[in-house]
Structures are given as C-alpha cells and as structure tokens.
Amino acid sequence: MDQVVDTLELLAMMDERVLLDVRSPGEYAQGHIPGAFSFPLFSDEERARVGTTYKQANPEAALLLGLDLVGPKMGHFVVEALKLSRNKKLAVHCWRGGQRSKSMAWLLRLAGCDVVTLNGGYKAFRHEALDQYHLHPYNLRVVGGRTGSGKTKVLQALRDMGEQIIDLEGLAHHKGSAFGAIGEQEQPSVEQFENDLFFALRALDPQKRIWIENESRSIGRVYIPTGFGTK
C-alpha cells in the first residue's frame, strides 16, 4: 500500500528514515535534499534513452525499455538499501513523485521495508525551500566591517554565546571577495546552496534574532536567494 507524505512530514522523519534520491546522478549533483543518498534508478545515459524513447516512440515503449534496464539491478538495489537502513525504514523520492520513486518503493516493500514516498517529489521540496524565504520574516542582525576584519570570528563568538547564526560563507564554501575559494572545497551549485540554507534556517527559531555576515548577493558563484535580504 502506498504511503505518501508531504515535504514537511518527510523532513520530520529524517532522523529515523534513510532518504533515497532515485533520480539520476546528474540530477542529484545539480541539487538534492541535504542528507539524501544518491540511489539512482537509471544512470544519466539510461535516463536519456528512456526519455528519448518516450518522445520519439510512445510511453509503452519507454516503459518496456525502463524495465529492461532496471531488471538486472533489482537485487543490487535491495542489498544496498538494506545496508543503508538496518531498521528497514526508508523514504524515497524522484523528481515529481512519479514512476521512478513508486517503482523503487514497490521493490523495497517486497523486500520487507517500511517505505514512504514524497508527494510531488524533489520539485515539491524545492517549492517549500524557496517559499520559506518569503513566508518567514526572519529577524536578521548583520555583522559588518571591512574585508579581513574578522567578521566570521565574530559570528563564531556569537554562536558560542548561545546566539543563532547563519554562516553564509561557510555554506557557500567561499571566503568572500578578497580570499575567495582559497582552502575551500568546490562550491555547491546555486540550487544546492539554497537547499543547504533552507536546512540551516529550519534548525533555528525564526522568532529570535539570527546573526549573519554582511554579504553582497553573490558569494563566489552562488547567490543569496531573493527574499532573504541583508541590510
């Protein structure tokens, strides 16, 4: 029996359920729900083949091709899912909550797993993530100063004092205009930065003040979402 949850219900379950993102590796790399494991039903090449068949032939032909591609991997999917979740509690999503997530959920339920799927898929999560910047009037306090004056250290000190902070440069893996990406890992995509910021904000109380560093809208190659303004 299908067990479908919305985005906020899913996020509340993530402490007890392993989240499997069954989109292709390329889709996952572009942006994913923080904490989700990449668990692709199709490779990027296979997804392209199925999509082309759907457009150039018909849905039935695309379905048959998909079954041919997935069939030999079904045992592998079950083994890997059980490794990731020893309590057999799983959550699965694809792009729009369609056949990819439903198919994987069906297979894992056959293996005795307790599986929920995300209504609307990753697309629904993205709507939730972007809407929150407009829906919540965050009580922001901005730490300003010249480049190299130690604004990040001030934020860390405020956190140690029990204040709420968001380290935008930390999320962006970028030290700002002067020091840039020196010593940092590769920057996330703009989409992933938005997702990570959404998760950071979810952990805070929006009714209480939140300290951030004064930034321009761009931090390296990522951008602060519209609606989450700095002063």
HELIX and SHEET records of a PDB file:
HELIX    1   1 THR A    7  MET A   13  1                                   7    
HELIX    2   2 PRO A   25  GLN A   30  1                                   6    
HELIX    3   3 ASP A   44  GLN A   56  1                                  13    
HELIX    4   4 PRO A   59  VAL A   70  1                                  12    
HELIX    5   5 GLY A   71  LYS A   73  5                                   3    
HELIX    6   6 MET A   74  LEU A   84  1                                  11    
HELIX    7   7 GLN A   99  LEU A  110  1                                  12    
HELIX    8   8 GLY A  121  LEU A  135  1                                  15    
HELIX    9   9 LYS A  151  ASP A  160  1                                  10    
HELIX   10  10 LEU A  168  ALA A  172  1                                   5    
HELIX   11  11 VAL A  190  ARG A  202  1                                  13    
SHEET    1   A 5 VAL A   4  VAL A   5  0                                        
SHEET    2   A 5 ASP A 114  LEU A 118  1                                        
SHEET    3   A 5 LYS A  89  HIS A  93  1                                        
SHEET    4   A 5 VAL A  18  ASP A  21  1                                        
SHEET    5   A 5 PHE A  37  SER A  38  1                                        
SHEET    1   B 3 ASN A 139  VAL A 143  0                                        
SHEET    2   B 3 ARG A 209  GLU A 213  1                                        
SHEET    3   B 3 GLN A 164  ILE A 166  1                                        
SHEET    1   C 2 SER A 218  ILE A 219  0                                        
SHEET    2   C 2 VAL A 222  TYR A 223 -1                                        
END                                                                             
